[in-house]
Amino acid sequence: MVEYILIIISAIFVNNILLSQFLGVCPFLGVSNKLSTASGMSMAVCFVITLATVVTYLLNMLLVKLGLEFLQTISFILVIAALVQMVEIVLKKISPALYASLGIFLPLITTNCAVLGVALTVVKPSVYASAANGMMNLGEATVYAFATSLGFGLAMILFAGLREQLSLNDVPKAFKGIPIALVTAGILAMAFMGFSGLV
């Protein structure tokens, strides 16, 4: 149980996928103008990262048994793209309202490198693993994926709130738009560095 708590704290705060590992920066900068769009993207990414990690973890076990580890990256990319398409189709049929609110975000998740980054991280030897061989088990991989996606969402929502406040302030002309967003993202990343001694 303690291992899972350490994984959660580390994935959300210490090794935040956006602010420490710099994966998924494109939606971080592109979709964080409003708090509502950032929270919608965060929910969609949370679902897709967790689901994709479980499926790719099981696929990797099959690839290792068959001796086809060299197909890992390309097969993970195909699985992620297929999962996003399936999620889009299911949401369109089951909940049109939710599909309408997330419709624009779902295709963006296919190209979000954070999804592939988490899927590749859980199949490599890790400091989070409790097994003697250094590999995560399925439970640890799932908890790590979910916590990482929560960390992604936390960073997105914090950044969107900061950007909304910045839009109300008088920013110098040279810093308007992306420049002030990059400065703000850097300061937010430095703030998250304060968590580095927790785990």
C-alpha positions as CSV (number, residue, x, y, z in Angstrom):
1,M,0.0,0.0,0.0
2,V,2.9,2.4,0.8
3,E,4.4,1.7,-2.6
4,Y,1.2,2.9,-4.3
5,I,1.1,6.1,-2.2
6,L,4.7,6.8,-3.1
7,I,3.9,6.2,-6.8
8,I,0.9,8.6,-6.6
9,I,2.8,11.4,-4.9
10,S,5.8,11.0,-7.1
11,A,3.8,10.9,-10.4
12,I,1.6,13.9,-9.5
13,F,4.0,16.2,-7.9
14,V,7.7,15.2,-8.0
15,N,7.9,13.8,-11.5
16,N,5.0,15.7,-13.1
17,I,4.8,14.6,-16.7
18,L,4.4,18.2,-18.0
19,L,6.5,20.2,-15.7
20,S,9.4,17.8,-15.0
21,Q,9.5,15.4,-18.0
22,F,8.1,18.0,-20.5
23,L,5.8,15.5,-22.3
24,G,2.5,16.7,-23.6
25,V,3.6,20.4,-23.9
26,C,1.6,21.0,-27.1
27,P,-1.8,20.7,-25.5
28,F,-0.4,22.4,-22.4
29,L,0.2,25.5,-24.4
30,G,-2.5,25.2,-27.0
31,V,-5.6,24.2,-25.0
32,S,-4.9,26.1,-21.8
33,N,-6.5,29.5,-22.7
34,K,-9.7,28.8,-20.8
35,L,-10.2,26.8,-17.6
36,S,-13.2,24.9,-19.1
37,T,-11.2,23.6,-22.1
38,A,-8.2,22.7,-20.0
39,S,-10.4,20.7,-17.6
40,G,-12.1,18.9,-20.5
41,M,-8.8,18.0,-22.0
42,S,-7.5,16.8,-18.6
43,M,-10.5,14.5,-18.2
44,A,-10.1,13.0,-21.7
45,V,-6.3,12.6,-21.2
46,C,-6.8,11.0,-17.8
47,F,-9.1,8.3,-19.3
48,V,-7.0,7.7,-22.4
49,I,-3.7,7.5,-20.6
50,T,-5.0,5.0,-18.0
51,L,-6.8,2.8,-20.6
52,A,-3.9,2.9,-23.1
53,T,-1.4,2.0,-20.4
54,V,-3.3,-1.1,-19.3
55,V,-3.8,-2.3,-22.9
56,T,-0.2,-1.6,-24.0
57,Y,1.2,-3.2,-20.8
58,L,-0.7,-6.4,-21.7
59,L,0.4,-6.1,-25.4
60,N,4.0,-5.7,-24.3
61,M,3.8,-9.0,-22.3
62,L,2.7,-10.7,-25.4
63,L,5.4,-9.1,-27.5
64,V,8.1,-10.2,-25.0
65,K,6.8,-13.8,-25.0
66,L,6.9,-13.9,-28.8
67,G,10.3,-12.2,-28.9
68,L,9.0,-9.2,-30.9
69,E,10.1,-6.4,-28.5
70,F,11.4,-4.4,-31.5
71,L,7.8,-3.8,-32.5
72,Q,7.0,-2.1,-29.2
73,T,6.9,1.5,-30.2
74,I,5.0,1.1,-33.5
75,S,2.5,-1.3,-31.9
76,F,1.9,1.1,-29.0
77,I,1.3,4.0,-31.4
78,L,-1.3,1.9,-33.3
79,V,-3.0,0.8,-30.1
80,I,-3.3,4.3,-28.8
81,A,-4.7,5.6,-32.1
82,A,-7.2,2.7,-32.2
83,L,-8.2,3.3,-28.5
84,V,-8.8,7.0,-29.1
85,Q,-11.0,6.2,-32.1
86,M,-12.9,3.5,-30.2
87,V,-13.5,5.9,-27.3
88,E,-14.7,8.6,-29.8
89,I,-17.2,6.1,-31.4
90,V,-18.5,4.8,-28.1
91,L,-18.9,8.3,-26.7
92,K,-20.7,9.4,-29.8
93,K,-23.2,6.6,-29.4
94,I,-23.6,6.5,-25.6
95,S,-23.3,10.1,-24.6
96,P,-23.7,12.7,-27.4
97,A,-23.5,15.6,-24.9
98,L,-20.1,14.4,-23.5
99,Y,-18.9,13.7,-27.0
100,A,-19.8,17.2,-28.0
101,S,-17.9,18.7,-25.1
102,L,-14.8,16.5,-25.6
103,G,-15.1,16.0,-29.4
104,I,-12.4,18.5,-30.3
105,F,-10.0,17.1,-27.7
106,L,-10.2,13.4,-28.5
107,P,-8.3,13.6,-31.9
108,L,-5.6,15.7,-30.2
109,I,-5.0,13.0,-27.6
110,T,-3.8,10.6,-30.4
111,T,-0.8,12.8,-31.0
112,N,-0.2,13.7,-27.4
113,C,3.3,12.3,-26.6
114,A,2.4,12.0,-22.9
115,V,0.2,9.0,-23.7
116,L,3.0,7.2,-25.5
117,G,5.5,8.3,-22.9
118,V,3.6,6.8,-20.0
119,A,3.0,3.6,-22.0
120,L,6.7,3.2,-22.6
121,T,7.7,4.2,-19.1
122,V,5.7,1.4,-17.4
123,V,7.3,-1.4,-19.5
124,K,10.9,-0.3,-18.7
125,P,12.7,-1.0,-15.4
126,S,11.6,1.5,-12.9
127,V,12.4,2.8,-9.4
128,Y,8.6,2.5,-8.7
129,A,8.6,-1.2,-9.2
130,S,8.3,-3.5,-6.2
131,A,9.4,-6.7,-8.1
132,A,13.0,-7.9,-7.8
133,N,13.5,-7.5,-11.6
134,G,12.7,-3.8,-11.4
135,M,9.6,-4.1,-13.6
136,M,6.2,-2.7,-12.6
137,N,3.4,-5.2,-12.2
138,L,0.0,-4.4,-13.8
139,G,-1.4,-2.8,-10.6
140,E,1.6,-0.5,-10.2
141,A,1.5,0.4,-13.9
142,T,-2.2,1.3,-13.7
143,V,-1.8,3.4,-10.6
144,Y,1.3,5.1,-12.1
145,A,-0.7,5.9,-15.3
146,F,-3.7,7.2,-13.4
147,A,-1.6,9.3,-11.1
148,T,0.5,10.7,-14.0
149,S,-2.7,11.7,-15.8
150,L,-3.9,13.4,-12.6
151,G,-0.6,15.3,-12.5
152,F,-1.1,16.3,-16.2
153,G,-4.6,17.5,-15.3
154,L,-3.4,19.4,-12.2
155,A,-0.7,21.2,-14.2
156,M,-3.2,22.0,-17.1
157,I,-5.8,23.4,-14.7
158,L,-3.3,25.5,-12.7
159,F,-1.8,26.8,-15.9
160,A,-5.2,27.7,-17.4
161,G,-6.2,29.5,-14.3
162,L,-2.9,31.5,-14.4
163,R,-3.4,32.3,-18.1
164,E,-7.0,33.5,-17.4
165,Q,-5.7,35.8,-14.7
166,L,-2.9,37.0,-17.0
167,S,-5.4,37.9,-19.7
168,L,-7.0,40.4,-17.3
169,N,-3.7,42.1,-16.4
170,D,-1.7,44.6,-18.4
171,V,1.1,42.6,-19.9
172,P,3.8,44.4,-21.9
173,K,3.2,44.2,-25.7
174,A,6.4,42.1,-26.3
175,F,5.2,39.5,-23.8
176,K,1.6,39.1,-24.9
177,G,0.4,35.6,-25.9
178,I,2.9,32.7,-26.0
179,P,5.9,34.6,-24.5
180,I,4.2,35.3,-21.2
181,A,2.7,31.8,-21.3
182,L,6.2,30.3,-21.5
183,V,7.5,32.5,-18.7
184,T,4.6,31.4,-16.6
185,A,5.1,27.7,-17.4
186,G,8.8,28.1,-16.4
187,I,7.8,29.6,-13.1
188,L,5.2,26.9,-12.5
189,A,7.8,24.2,-13.3
190,M,10.2,25.8,-10.8
191,A,7.4,25.8,-8.2
192,F,6.9,22.0,-8.8
193,M,10.7,21.5,-8.3
194,G,10.0,22.3,-4.6
195,F,8.3,18.9,-4.3
196,S,11.5,17.1,-5.3
197,G,12.5,16.1,-1.7
198,L,9.1,14.4,-1.0
199,V,9.9,11.0,-2.4
